Amino acid sequence: MIGEVIVLFGAVLTLLSAIGVVRFPDALSRMHALTKASTVGFGLIAIGACLNMTNANDITSVLLAAGLQLLTLPVAATLIAHSTYWAHRIPVRIDGGDELRQAADAGRLGRRTLRRNRPTTHDGPDQESSPS
Amino acid sequence: MIGATYLVLAAAFVCFAFRLVRGPTLADRVIGIDGMLMVGLGLIVVQAEDTGRGAFLQVAVMLTLVGFIGTAVVARFIEGQGE
C-alpha cells in the first residue's frame, strides 16, 4: 500500500515537470523543470516499486536503473545547457548576473568555449552598465 | 491506485510529446525526447510492479545508458550548429 502511494507521488512529480516543460517560455528554464523534477520523480517511482517487489533480481535491477539515472541525468542536463548557451541561434533569457560569461571573459574556461564569442542578446548587468 | 499512476504518466507523456512536436529549437526537442524516455522508464517499472514480472527491467537499465549517450551526442551537435 505504501509503495503504491510513493509510486503515485513520483508519477505526479513527473507530470508536474511535464507541465513545466510545456508552460515555461525558455529552453533553459524548460531544462530546469525537466531535470529537477524528473530525477526525484523517477527515484520515488523506483523506491515505491522496490517496496512492493519480492524478487531480489528485480529489486537490484530497479535500483541500478535509478542509480544510473541519478548519475547521468545532471551530466546530460549540464551538457545541453552549455551547448544551448553557446549556440548562436537559440535565444536565452538570463536574469541577474551572467556568471558563465564572466568566467569566459576572465579566461577561466577552456579554449573551446572561448573561441565562440556569443553575440549577446540577453540582458545582463554587463550590458546595462556599458551604454553605447 | 495503479490505474491512476498509469493515467498520470500517460498525461506526462502527452505533455512531453507536445513539446517534442512544437518546440521551436532543437534543444526543446531534446528536452521532449528526454522526458518521454523518463516516462517510459517509469512505465516499465510500474508495469513490473503491477504484474509482478520483472522481465523488462533490464530494458530500463539499458534505456538509461542509451538515453544519456543520445543526449550527449545531440548536445555536441547543437553546439556546432551556431557556426
Backbone of each chain as ProteinMPNN parsed JSONL, in Angstrom:
{"seq_chain_A": "MIGEVIVLFGAVLTLLSAIGVVRFPDALSRMHALTKASTVGFGLIAIGACLNMTNANDITSVLLAAGLQLLTLPVAATLIAHSTYWAHRIPVRIDGGDELRQAADAGRLGRRTLRRNRPTTHDGPDQESSPS", "coords_chain_A": {"N_chain_A": [[0.83, -1.212, 0.0], [1.819, 1.294, 0.912], [3.905, 1.492, -0.835], [2.611, 1.782, -3.303], [1.475, 4.29, -2.961], [3.755, 5.885, -2.844], [4.766, 5.458, -5.407], [2.725, 6.635, -6.915], [3.038, 9.266, -6.095], [5.544, 9.871, -7.148], [4.899, 9.68, -9.864], [3.15, 11.817, -10.089], [4.919, 13.908, -9.616], [6.492, 13.669, -11.909], [4.565, 14.349, -13.801], [4.174, 17.01, -13.071], [6.644, 18.107, -13.783], [6.438, 17.727, -16.509], [4.351, 19.468, -17.133], [5.64, 21.833, -16.503], [7.602, 21.799, -18.5], [6.017, 22.186, -20.717], [4.891, 24.699, -20.19], [6.851, 26.641, -19.583], [8.797, 29.48, -20.741], [11.249, 29.254, -22.077], [14.252, 27.718, -23.286], [16.243, 27.031, -21.441], [14.956, 27.238, -18.954], [13.009, 25.32, -19.297], [14.573, 23.051, -19.356], [15.507, 23.127, -16.756], [13.101, 22.603, -15.352], [12.554, 20.004, -16.263], [14.799, 18.449, -15.413], [15.142, 18.767, -12.618], [12.677, 17.928, -11.485], [12.302, 15.42, -12.603], [14.359, 13.668, -11.858], [13.876, 13.278, -9.123], [11.276, 12.339, -9.352], [11.474, 9.891, -10.817], [13.153, 8.559, -9.061], [11.497, 8.295, -6.807], [9.494, 6.678, -7.906], [10.962, 4.35, -8.379], [11.767, 3.634, -5.781], [9.312, 3.214, -4.521], [8.379, 1.085, -6.061], [10.22, -0.833, -5.399], [9.518, -1.37, -2.793], [7.314, -2.952, -3.086], [8.109, -5.177, -4.457], [9.275, -8.584, -4.501], [11.18, -10.29, -5.513], [14.668, -10.578, -5.543], [16.284, -10.107, -7.695], [14.788, -8.423, -9.385], [14.61, -6.187, -7.723], [17.255, -5.312, -7.5], [17.719, -4.657, -10.159], [15.957, -2.5, -10.576], [16.974, -0.669, -8.735], [19.5, -0.282, -9.787], [18.879, 0.92, -12.233], [17.716, 3.306, -11.286], [19.889, 4.439, -9.919], [21.732, 4.812, -12.012], [20.306, 6.633, -13.542], [20.207, 8.762, -11.771], [22.884, 9.41, -11.718], [23.527, 10.055, -14.408], [21.706, 11.928, -15.419], [21.974, 14.685, -14.413], [24.462, 15.278, -15.584], [23.922, 15.101, -18.332], [22.04, 17.152, -18.514], [23.623, 19.353, -17.895], [25.372, 19.347, -20.079], [23.584, 19.853, -22.219], [22.658, 22.362, -21.421], [24.974, 23.964, -21.494], [25.606, 23.825, -24.26], [23.329, 24.921, -25.33], [23.537, 27.484, -24.362], [25.845, 28.442, -25.655], [25.224, 28.178, -28.307], [24.304, 29.918, -31.254], [21.862, 30.532, -32.392], [19.811, 30.113, -30.628], [17.655, 31.708, -28.535], [18.226, 32.826, -25.267], [17.2, 33.751, -22.017], [18.455, 35.583, -19.43], [18.376, 36.281, -16.119], [19.68, 38.547, -13.723], [23.11, 38.113, -12.669], [25.469, 37.069, -15.125], [27.202, 34.492, -14.826], [28.584, 32.566, -16.211], [29.393, 33.827, -18.517], [31.052, 35.788, -17.445], [33.058, 34.169, -16.428], [34.034, 33.136, -18.79], [35.009, 35.434, -19.98], [37.028, 36.074, -18.233], [38.769, 34.111, -18.779], [38.696, 31.657, -17.57], [37.594, 29.402, -18.539], [37.694, 26.623, -20.859], [39.634, 26.514, -23.942], [37.988, 25.949, -25.998], [35.42, 26.956, -25.6], [35.986, 29.604, -25.445], [36.543, 30.324, -27.989], [34.227, 30.81, -29.395], [32.543, 33.679, -29.564], [29.752, 34.696, -28.102], [27.142, 36.462, -29.628], [25.706, 38.909, -27.827], [22.508, 38.678, -26.817], [21.107, 38.598, -24.586], [19.916, 40.17, -21.564], [21.94, 41.182, -19.446], [23.684, 42.366, -16.488], [26.106, 43.295, -17.366], [25.575, 44.349, -19.784], [23.931, 46.515, -19.352], [25.479, 48.23, -17.913], [27.234, 49.351, -19.619], [26.539, 51.623, -21.634], [26.103, 52.529, -25.049]], "CA_chain_A": [[0.0, 0.0, 0.0], [2.669, 2.492, 0.991], [4.688, 1.536, -2.072], [1.782, 2.343, -4.375], [1.334, 5.729, -2.724], [5.015, 6.535, -3.231], [4.832, 5.42, -6.877], [1.798, 7.651, -7.434], [3.629, 10.576, -5.83], [6.584, 10.067, -8.152], [4.257, 9.93, -11.16], [2.619, 13.188, -10.057], [6.067, 14.804, -9.795], [6.843, 13.637, -13.327], [3.552, 15.137, -14.508], [4.446, 18.429, -12.803], [7.766, 18.525, -14.615], [5.961, 17.798, -17.895], [3.604, 20.725, -17.253], [6.648, 22.885, -16.55], [8.236, 21.776, -19.819], [5.09, 22.783, -21.679], [4.493, 26.069, -19.905], [7.918, 27.624, -19.41], [8.972, 30.186, -22.004], [12.639, 29.341, -22.495], [14.859, 26.381, -23.324], [16.981, 26.749, -20.205], [14.032, 27.006, -17.845], [12.38, 24.014, -19.538], [15.519, 22.028, -18.906], [15.46, 23.174, -15.292], [11.898, 21.891, -14.897], [12.667, 18.568, -16.568], [15.83, 17.726, -14.67], [14.922, 18.782, -11.179], [11.536, 17.127, -11.046], [12.29, 14.054, -13.099], [15.23, 12.803, -11.062], [13.148, 12.921, -7.907], [10.109, 11.556, -9.724], [11.836, 8.504, -11.119], [13.672, 7.952, -7.838], [10.366, 7.886, -5.968], [8.839, 5.532, -8.547], [11.798, 3.164, -8.17], [11.73, 3.243, -4.371], [7.992, 2.659, -4.252], [8.259, -0.236, -6.689], [11.063, -1.766, -4.634], [8.827, -1.76, -1.569], [6.299, -3.954, -3.387], [8.663, -6.355, -5.121], [9.836, -9.604, -3.609], [12.333, -10.921, -6.135], [15.873, -9.768, -5.337], [16.796, -9.734, -9.014], [14.042, -7.251, -9.826], [14.926, -5.036, -6.88], [18.565, -4.774, -7.876], [17.619, -4.022, -11.477], [15.316, -1.188, -10.434], [17.885, 0.244, -8.042], [20.571, 0.063, -10.734], [18.343, 1.909, -13.181], [17.55, 4.587, -10.592], [21.21, 4.995, -9.642], [22.304, 5.296, -13.266], [19.582, 7.849, -13.906], [20.634, 9.817, -10.844], [24.241, 9.811, -12.077], [23.714, 10.574, -15.759], [20.791, 12.994, -15.833], [22.561, 16.024, -14.249], [25.533, 15.483, -16.563], [23.287, 15.371, -19.617], [21.416, 18.474, -18.449], [24.679, 20.356, -17.976], [25.847, 19.388, -21.47], [22.585, 20.538, -23.043], [22.58, 23.772, -21.035], [26.153, 24.649, -22.042], [25.557, 23.977, -25.707], [22.264, 25.871, -25.619], [24.028, 28.834, -24.076], [26.84, 28.902, -26.624], [24.688, 28.15, -29.663], [24.005, 31.302, -31.606], [20.504, 30.803, -32.862], [18.805, 29.849, -29.614], [17.581, 32.824, -27.593], [18.074, 32.512, -23.848], [16.961, 34.937, -21.199], [19.198, 35.387, -18.181], [18.14, 37.321, -15.122], [20.765, 38.648, -12.763], [24.467, 38.054, -13.184], [25.783, 36.002, -16.075], [28.492, 34.058, -14.297], [29.309, 31.794, -17.22], [30.055, 34.771, -19.418], [32.159, 36.392, -16.698], [34.145, 33.192, -16.366], [34.625, 33.033, -20.126], [35.793, 36.643, -20.225], [38.219, 36.034, -17.389], [39.661, 33.079, -19.266], [38.714, 30.503, -16.683], [37.043, 28.233, -19.218], [38.612, 26.036, -21.828], [39.847, 27.252, -25.168], [36.943, 25.624, -26.941], [34.293, 27.86, -25.437], [36.417, 30.977, -25.66], [36.638, 30.588, -29.409], [32.972, 31.361, -29.877], [32.03, 34.794, -28.785], [28.32, 34.749, -28.317], [26.573, 37.801, -29.78], [24.879, 38.962, -26.627], [21.137, 39.144, -26.934], [20.486, 38.562, -23.259], [20.032, 41.432, -20.856], [22.63, 41.014, -18.175], [24.142, 43.633, -15.925], [27.26, 43.805, -18.098], [25.078, 45.102, -20.925], [23.324, 47.766, -18.92], [26.464, 49.127, -17.303], [28.062, 49.973, -20.654], [25.699, 52.127, -22.72], [26.912, 52.938, -26.198]], "C_chain_A": [[0.864, 1.261, 0.0], [3.534, 2.63, -0.261], [3.894, 2.141, -3.22], [1.601, 3.844, -4.211], [2.6, 6.466, -3.158], [5.167, 6.561, -4.752], [3.916, 6.479, -7.477], [2.358, 9.053, -7.232], [4.74, 10.875, -6.846], [6.007, 10.347, -9.522], [3.694, 11.343, -11.212], [3.754, 14.194, -10.22], [6.513, 14.835, -11.258], [5.85, 14.439, -14.16], [3.772, 16.629, -14.294], [5.606, 18.925, -13.656], [7.351, 18.603, -16.079], [5.171, 19.08, -18.128], [4.563, 21.909, -17.299], [7.33, 22.949, -17.902], [7.311, 22.395, -20.859], [4.943, 24.277, -21.442], [5.627, 27.08, -19.898], [8.328, 28.225, -20.751], [10.316, 29.966, -22.691], [13.254, 27.947, -22.45], [15.57, 26.049, -22.012], [16.045, 26.484, -19.037], [13.265, 25.705, -18.033], [13.286, 22.885, -19.08], [15.588, 21.949, -17.391], [14.28, 22.365, -14.77], [12.034, 20.393, -15.117], [13.618, 17.869, -15.603], [15.527, 17.653, -13.191], [13.806, 17.831, -10.775], [11.667, 15.668, -11.468], [13.235, 13.132, -12.35], [14.507, 12.344, -9.806], [11.951, 12.037, -8.228], [10.453, 10.106, -10.0], [12.432, 7.801, -9.899], [12.556, 7.478, -6.927], [9.63, 6.697, -6.571], [9.633, 4.259, -8.274], [11.739, 2.686, -6.72], [10.389, 2.607, -4.027], [7.789, 1.285, -4.875], [9.083, -1.27, -5.933], [10.357, -2.239, -3.367], [7.804, -2.854, -1.836], [6.866, -5.231, -3.987], [9.244, -7.333, -4.097], [11.085, -10.265, -4.184], [13.562, -10.017, -6.008], [16.468, -9.312, -6.668], [16.097, -8.481, -9.54], [14.445, -6.015, -9.033], [16.281, -4.449, -7.259], [18.53, -4.127, -9.245], [17.023, -2.626, -11.367], [16.259, -0.207, -9.757], [19.056, 0.639, -8.934], [20.097, 1.099, -11.731], [18.214, 3.273, -12.513], [18.903, 5.233, -10.313], [21.872, 5.535, -10.89], [21.623, 6.579, -13.712], [20.025, 9.03, -13.052], [22.037, 10.295, -11.186], [24.286, 10.541, -13.414], [22.83, 11.765, -16.082], [21.341, 14.398, -15.558], [23.683, 16.305, -15.234], [24.949, 15.83, -17.925], [22.657, 16.757, -19.623], [22.465, 19.571, -18.524], [25.225, 20.477, -19.393], [24.877, 20.163, -22.356], [22.534, 22.024, -22.714], [23.768, 24.549, -21.583], [26.021, 24.856, -23.531], [24.412, 24.889, -26.116], [22.728, 27.296, -25.395], [24.959, 29.321, -25.175], [26.349, 28.835, -28.058], [24.154, 29.529, -30.012], [22.536, 31.551, -31.88], [19.448, 30.635, -31.796], [18.769, 31.022, -28.642], [17.411, 32.327, -26.164], [17.908, 33.816, -23.096], [17.607, 34.698, -19.841], [18.93, 36.57, -17.269], [19.312, 37.343, -14.16], [22.11, 38.519, -13.434], [24.684, 36.873, -14.089], [27.167, 35.454, -15.722], [29.282, 33.255, -15.313], [30.042, 32.714, -18.174], [31.219, 35.464, -18.722], [33.347, 35.448, -16.626], [34.825, 33.058, -17.717], [35.476, 34.258, -20.44], [37.078, 36.656, -19.418], [39.178, 34.929, -17.81], [39.721, 31.859, -18.384], [38.085, 29.272, -17.315], [38.067, 27.696, -20.205], [38.718, 26.877, -23.085], [38.675, 27.086, -26.128], [35.746, 26.566, -26.824], [34.708, 29.298, -25.646], [36.419, 31.327, -27.141], [35.355, 31.203, -29.953], [32.56, 32.514, -28.989], [30.563, 34.945, -29.085], [27.893, 36.184, -28.54], [25.484, 37.993, -28.731], [23.514, 39.526, -26.948], [20.43, 39.142, -25.589], [20.739, 39.885, -22.554], [20.654, 41.182, -19.492], [23.084, 42.353, -17.651], [25.346, 44.192, -16.674], [26.833, 44.591, -19.334], [24.59, 46.471, -20.482], [24.365, 48.751, -18.401], [27.325, 49.801, -18.359], [27.171, 50.455, -21.794], [26.576, 52.678, -23.846], [26.685, 54.412, -26.52]], "O_chain_A": [[0.664, 2.171, -0.805], [3.854, 3.739, -0.691], [4.428, 2.914, -4.015], [1.576, 4.585, -5.193], [2.528, 7.537, -3.762], [5.632, 7.549, -5.321], [4.289, 7.148, -8.441], [2.183, 9.926, -8.082], [4.856, 11.998, -7.338], [6.551, 11.158, -10.271], [3.749, 11.997, -12.253], [3.584, 15.218, -10.881], [6.866, 15.891, -11.784], [6.234, 15.124, -15.107], [3.583, 17.426, -15.213], [5.559, 20.032, -14.191], [7.854, 19.45, -16.818], [5.293, 19.71, -19.178], [4.338, 22.87, -18.034], [7.609, 24.038, -18.402], [7.776, 23.06, -21.785], [4.875, 25.047, -22.4], [5.402, 28.257, -20.178], [8.223, 27.564, -21.784], [10.507, 30.457, -23.804], [12.827, 27.098, -21.667], [15.503, 24.917, -21.532], [16.307, 25.604, -18.218], [12.905, 25.05, -17.054], [12.836, 21.899, -18.497], [15.71, 20.87, -16.812], [14.43, 21.547, -13.863], [11.668, 19.602, -14.249], [13.286, 16.825, -15.042], [15.644, 16.591, -12.58], [13.957, 17.033, -9.851], [11.193, 14.776, -10.765], [12.956, 11.941, -12.213], [14.524, 11.16, -9.468], [11.638, 11.105, -7.486], [9.804, 9.197, -9.483], [12.244, 6.598, -9.718], [12.64, 6.398, -6.341], [9.188, 5.807, -5.845], [9.055, 3.214, -7.972], [11.668, 1.486, -6.458], [10.331, 1.592, -3.333], [7.118, 0.426, -4.302], [8.698, -2.435, -5.836], [10.567, -3.364, -2.915], [7.454, -3.607, -0.928], [6.185, -6.256, -4.024], [9.641, -6.956, -2.994], [11.943, -10.741, -3.44], [13.499, -8.83, -6.33], [17.082, -8.248, -6.747], [16.746, -7.584, -10.078], [14.603, -4.931, -9.593], [16.436, -3.23, -7.331], [19.236, -3.147, -9.481], [17.515, -1.682, -11.985], [16.338, 0.956, -10.154], [19.55, 1.764, -8.851], [20.818, 2.046, -12.044], [18.566, 4.289, -13.111], [19.049, 6.447, -10.455], [22.505, 6.59, -10.853], [22.275, 7.503, -14.199], [20.193, 10.146, -13.543], [22.357, 11.464, -10.971], [24.999, 11.535, -13.552], [23.183, 12.554, -16.958], [21.186, 15.261, -16.422], [23.847, 17.442, -15.678], [25.426, 16.746, -18.595], [22.73, 17.465, -20.627], [22.233, 20.608, -19.146], [25.51, 21.58, -19.859], [25.285, 21.018, -23.142], [22.386, 22.857, -23.609], [23.604, 25.663, -22.08], [26.295, 25.948, -24.028], [24.501, 25.565, -27.141], [22.362, 28.205, -26.14], [24.881, 30.479, -25.587], [26.995, 29.385, -28.95], [23.612, 30.226, -29.154], [22.024, 32.643, -31.633], [18.289, 30.979, -32.027], [19.772, 31.299, -27.985], [16.544, 31.497, -25.89], [18.423, 34.856, -23.506], [17.319, 33.699, -19.184], [19.223, 37.715, -17.612], [19.872, 36.301, -13.819], [22.243, 38.783, -14.629], [24.144, 35.792, -13.852], [28.178, 35.904, -16.262], [30.513, 33.258, -15.287], [31.165, 32.43, -18.591], [32.257, 35.703, -19.338], [34.497, 35.869, -16.746], [36.042, 32.889, -17.792], [36.524, 34.152, -21.078], [38.096, 37.185, -19.865], [40.277, 34.818, -17.266], [40.689, 31.1, -18.436], [38.046, 28.209, -16.695], [39.158, 28.245, -20.361], [37.973, 27.841, -23.263], [38.402, 27.954, -26.957], [35.134, 26.929, -27.828], [33.874, 30.136, -25.989], [36.308, 32.498, -27.505], [35.396, 32.025, -30.868], [32.267, 32.336, -27.807], [30.18, 35.286, -30.204], [28.234, 37.054, -27.739], [24.461, 37.309, -28.756], [23.375, 40.696, -27.304], [19.303, 39.62, -25.464], [21.659, 40.624, -22.903], [19.946, 40.992, -18.503], [22.887, 43.375, -18.308], [25.599, 45.396, -16.641], [27.6, 45.389, -19.872], [24.814, 47.47, -21.165], [24.157, 49.963, -18.446], [28.073, 50.726, -18.043], [27.054, 49.775, -22.813], [27.653, 53.222, -23.604], [27.283, 54.937, -27.459]]}, "seq_chain_B": "MIGATYLVLAAAFVCFAFRLVRGPTLADRVIGIDGMLMVGLGLIVVQAEDTGRGAFLQVAVMLTLVGFIGTAVVARFIEGQGE", "coords_chain_B": {"N_chain_B": [[-5.295, 2.485, -7.563], [-2.908, 1.882, -8.925], [-3.913, 2.157, -11.479], [-4.464, 4.911, -11.557], [-1.85, 5.83, -11.448], [-0.882, 4.95, -13.928], [-2.47, 6.591, -15.573], [-1.623, 9.183, -14.883], [1.05, 9.118, -15.658], [0.672, 8.768, -18.389], [-0.497, 11.205, -19.069], [1.662, 12.905, -18.578], [3.357, 11.963, -20.547], [1.998, 12.809, -22.839], [2.269, 15.574, -22.574], [5.072, 15.909, -22.823], [5.347, 14.978, -25.427], [3.976, 16.912, -26.808], [5.762, 19.053, -26.444], [7.886, 18.048, -27.855], [6.931, 17.996, -30.5], [6.202, 20.656, -30.927], [8.296, 22.306, -30.126], [10.388, 25.114, -30.534], [13.156, 25.229, -30.976], [16.096, 23.124, -31.403], [17.041, 22.272, -28.963], [14.783, 22.239, -27.334], [13.39, 20.13, -28.423], [15.075, 18.04, -27.801], [14.8, 18.062, -25.06], [12.136, 17.28, -24.877], [12.296, 14.644, -25.914], [13.927, 13.497, -23.971], [12.314, 13.673, -21.697], [10.207, 12.011, -22.488], [11.51, 9.595, -22.594], [12.103, 9.283, -19.92], [9.514, 9.015, -18.847], [8.833, 6.634, -20.081], [10.608, 4.878, -18.815], [9.571, 5.03, -16.214], [7.066, 3.885, -16.719], [7.775, 1.266, -17.399], [8.808, 0.356, -14.95], [6.58, 0.644, -13.265], [4.822, -1.113, -14.498], [6.17, -3.511, -14.082], [5.96, -3.651, -11.331], [3.219, -3.867, -11.135], [2.389, -6.24, -12.502], [4.088, -8.073, -11.41], [6.124, -9.316, -12.728], [9.417, -9.189, -13.627], [10.652, -8.986, -16.135], [11.163, -6.988, -17.951], [12.835, -5.197, -16.785], [15.554, -5.082, -17.215], [15.598, -3.872, -19.656], [14.952, -1.292, -18.876], [17.289, -0.534, -17.516], [19.157, -0.535, -19.621], [17.998, 1.437, -21.168], [18.423, 3.809, -19.763], [21.187, 4.176, -20.092], [21.462, 4.37, -22.914], [19.87, 6.606, -23.416], [21.318, 8.626, -22.124], [23.673, 8.674, -23.668], [22.679, 9.401, -26.184], [21.655, 11.978, -25.606], [24.004, 13.369, -24.96], [25.389, 13.293, -27.393], [23.662, 14.763, -29.066], [23.865, 17.193, -27.781], [26.49, 17.997, -28.4], [26.081, 18.327, -31.1], [24.257, 20.485, -31.204], [25.895, 22.472, -30.227], [27.758, 22.831, -32.278], [26.123, 23.904, -34.151], [25.762, 26.636, -34.345], [27.724, 27.853, -35.807]], "CA_chain_B": [[-4.078, 3.277, -7.33], [-2.002, 1.653, -10.05], [-4.539, 2.75, -12.664], [-4.227, 6.353, -11.507], [-0.439, 6.051, -11.795], [-0.781, 4.848, -15.383], [-3.086, 7.759, -16.196], [-0.781, 10.362, -14.657], [2.234, 9.001, -16.522], [0.255, 8.988, -19.771], [-0.658, 12.652, -19.255], [3.008, 13.473, -18.682], [3.863, 11.588, -21.873], [1.372, 13.684, -23.837], [2.879, 16.903, -22.44], [6.404, 15.875, -23.419], [5.199, 14.818, -26.874], [3.625, 18.245, -27.301], [6.971, 19.861, -26.534], [8.721, 17.48, -28.93], [6.408, 18.408, -31.804], [6.041, 22.097, -31.021], [9.474, 23.037, -29.68], [10.922, 25.944, -31.623], [14.563, 24.959, -31.262], [16.499, 21.722, -31.263], [17.202, 21.96, -27.54], [13.465, 21.903, -26.797], [13.041, 18.773, -28.869], [15.874, 17.101, -27.0], [14.162, 18.002, -23.747], [10.939, 16.454, -25.024], [12.715, 13.238, -26.059], [14.44, 13.052, -22.678], [11.186, 13.466, -20.806], [9.454, 10.823, -22.907], [12.302, 8.437, -22.164], [11.915, 9.155, -18.472], [8.174, 8.468, -18.616], [8.88, 5.228, -20.471], [11.252, 4.157, -17.713], [8.599, 4.925, -15.141], [6.013, 2.935, -17.095], [8.325, -0.091, -17.288], [8.921, -0.012, -13.53], [5.231, 0.498, -12.716], [4.259, -2.342, -15.044], [6.807, -4.635, -13.39], [5.37, -3.724, -10.005], [1.815, -4.245, -11.254], [2.205, -7.636, -12.88], [4.951, -8.952, -10.639], [7.149, -9.932, -13.567], [10.476, -8.211, -13.848], [11.414, -9.339, -17.325], [11.516, -5.806, -18.73], [13.624, -4.238, -16.005], [16.855, -4.915, -17.866], [15.372, -2.856, -20.691], [15.023, 0.018, -18.22], [18.698, -0.23, -17.253], [19.794, -0.183, -20.893], [17.411, 2.674, -21.676], [19.094, 4.956, -19.127], [22.504, 4.388, -20.711], [21.291, 4.823, -24.296], [19.361, 7.968, -23.37], [22.4, 9.558, -21.789], [24.594, 8.805, -24.801], [21.999, 10.187, -27.209], [21.584, 13.381, -25.208], [25.345, 13.959, -25.059], [25.717, 13.476, -28.822], [22.87, 15.869, -29.601], [24.416, 18.42, -27.196], [27.624, 18.405, -29.247], [25.532, 18.778, -32.387], [23.705, 21.828, -31.004], [26.991, 23.421, -30.044], [28.352, 23.128, -33.567], [25.125, 24.406, -35.074], [25.731, 28.084, -34.447], [28.837, 28.404, -36.584]], "C_chain_B": [[-3.086, 3.135, -8.485], [-2.57, 2.261, -11.334], [-4.349, 4.249, -12.713], [-2.785, 6.681, -11.869], [-0.228, 5.958, -13.303], [-1.338, 6.094, -16.067], [-2.203, 8.99, -16.065], [0.452, 10.312, -15.548], [1.877, 9.211, -17.983], [0.057, 10.472, -20.047], [0.697, 13.333, -19.382], [3.619, 13.169, -20.041], [3.292, 12.493, -22.951], [1.993, 15.075, -23.782], [4.258, 16.931, -23.086], [6.33, 15.739, -24.933], [4.789, 16.142, -27.521], [4.868, 19.107, -27.456], [7.891, 19.343, -27.639], [8.249, 17.953, -30.294], [6.507, 19.918, -31.975], [7.346, 22.86, -30.893], [10.172, 23.842, -30.754], [12.378, 25.627, -31.953], [14.869, 23.483, -31.03], [16.646, 21.327, -29.794], [15.869, 21.576, -26.91], [13.048, 20.5, -27.203], [13.831, 17.729, -28.092], [15.277, 16.951, -25.605], [12.906, 17.132, -23.796], [11.264, 14.978, -25.12], [13.16, 12.688, -24.706], [13.302, 12.775, -21.696], [10.368, 12.245, -21.176], [10.188, 9.549, -22.51], [12.133, 8.175, -20.671], [10.551, 8.552, -18.136], [8.125, 6.99, -19.004], [9.539, 4.363, -19.413], [10.28, 3.948, -16.56], [7.504, 3.919, -15.452], [6.516, 1.498, -17.003], [8.359, -0.541, -15.828], [7.537, -0.235, -12.923], [4.567, -0.783, -13.229], [4.858, -3.57, -14.376], [6.25, -4.796, -11.98], [3.931, -4.252, -10.076], [1.654, -5.74, -11.508], [3.07, -8.59, -12.072], [5.996, -9.675, -11.455], [8.202, -8.893, -13.921], [11.274, -8.452, -15.096], [11.887, -8.118, -18.092], [12.428, -4.848, -17.979], [15.022, -4.056, -16.568], [16.757, -3.923, -19.024], [15.467, -1.457, -20.089], [16.472, 0.413, -17.969], [19.4, 0.193, -18.539], [19.284, 1.149, -21.415], [18.044, 3.898, -21.028], [20.423, 5.242, -19.817], [22.366, 4.95, -22.12], [20.772, 6.258, -24.336], [20.438, 8.978, -23.045], [23.325, 9.767, -22.977], [23.959, 9.644, -25.912], [21.941, 11.66, -26.867], [22.94, 14.063, -25.341], [25.715, 14.226, -26.51], [24.944, 14.656, -29.393], [23.341, 17.196, -29.02], [25.615, 18.904, -28.006], [27.13, 18.938, -30.581], [24.97, 20.183, -32.283], [24.825, 22.855, -30.909], [27.655, 23.776, -31.365], [27.398, 23.799, -34.53], [25.249, 25.907, -35.321], [26.802, 28.662, -35.35], [28.438, 28.674, -38.037]], "O_chain_B": [[-2.506, 4.113, -8.958], [-1.837, 2.802, -12.162], [-4.101, 4.811, -13.78], [-2.521, 7.691, -12.52], [0.496, 6.761, -13.892], [-0.75, 6.595, -17.025], [-2.049, 9.754, -17.018], [0.856, 11.322, -16.123], [2.672, 9.765, -18.743], [0.398, 10.954, -21.127], [0.865, 14.238, -20.2], [4.313, 14.005, -20.621], [4.004, 12.9, -23.87], [2.221, 15.693, -24.822], [4.583, 17.868, -23.816], [7.149, 16.314, -25.65], [5.201, 16.452, -28.639], [5.028, 19.807, -28.457], [8.594, 20.124, -28.281], [9.066, 18.277, -31.155], [6.858, 20.402, -33.051], [7.5, 23.934, -31.474], [10.517, 23.291, -31.799], [12.784, 25.748, -33.109], [14.041, 22.714, -30.542], [16.402, 20.177, -29.429], [15.818, 20.694, -26.052], [12.431, 19.772, -26.425], [13.311, 16.661, -27.766], [15.251, 15.856, -25.042], [12.642, 16.351, -22.881], [10.604, 14.149, -24.495], [12.82, 11.563, -24.338], [13.318, 11.784, -20.965], [9.887, 11.523, -20.303], [9.569, 8.552, -22.137], [12.034, 7.034, -20.221], [10.438, 7.694, -17.261], [7.462, 6.19, -18.343], [9.089, 3.249, -19.142], [10.172, 2.855, -16.004], [7.059, 3.185, -14.571], [5.778, 0.609, -16.58], [7.987, -1.67, -15.507], [7.334, -1.18, -12.161], [3.843, -1.453, -12.494], [4.16, -4.553, -14.128], [6.084, -5.912, -11.487], [3.484, -4.986, -9.194], [0.887, -6.42, -10.825], [2.81, -9.793, -12.052], [6.687, -10.554, -10.94], [7.882, -7.833, -14.46], [12.469, -8.156, -15.127], [12.89, -8.18, -18.803], [12.759, -3.782, -18.499], [15.617, -2.989, -16.416], [17.72, -3.221, -19.332], [15.999, -0.542, -20.717], [16.846, 1.566, -18.184], [20.151, 1.168, -18.546], [20.033, 1.907, -22.031], [18.188, 4.93, -21.684], [20.752, 6.395, -20.094], [23.066, 5.893, -22.486], [21.183, 7.042, -25.192], [20.471, 10.065, -23.621], [23.722, 10.896, -23.269], [24.619, 10.495, -26.509], [22.154, 12.507, -27.734], [23.019, 15.208, -25.785], [26.291, 15.268, -26.823], [25.508, 15.467, -30.127], [23.234, 18.227, -29.685], [25.74, 20.1, -28.269], [27.693, 19.886, -31.128], [25.181, 20.997, -33.182], [24.72, 23.961, -31.438], [28.076, 24.917, -31.551], [27.805, 24.222, -35.612], [24.879, 26.393, -36.39], [26.783, 29.861, -35.632], [29.261, 29.139, -38.826]]}, "name": "protein", "num_of_chains": 2, "seq": "MIGEVIVLFGAVLTLLSAIGVVRFPDALSRMHALTKASTVGFGLIAIGACLNMTNANDITSVLLAAGLQLLTLPVAATLIAHSTYWAHRIPVRIDGGDELRQAADAGRLGRRTLRRNRPTTHDGPDQESSPSMIGATYLVLAAAFVCFAFRLVRGPTLADRVIGIDGMLMVGLGLIVVQAEDTGRGAFLQVAVMLTLVGFIGTAVVARFIEGQGE"}
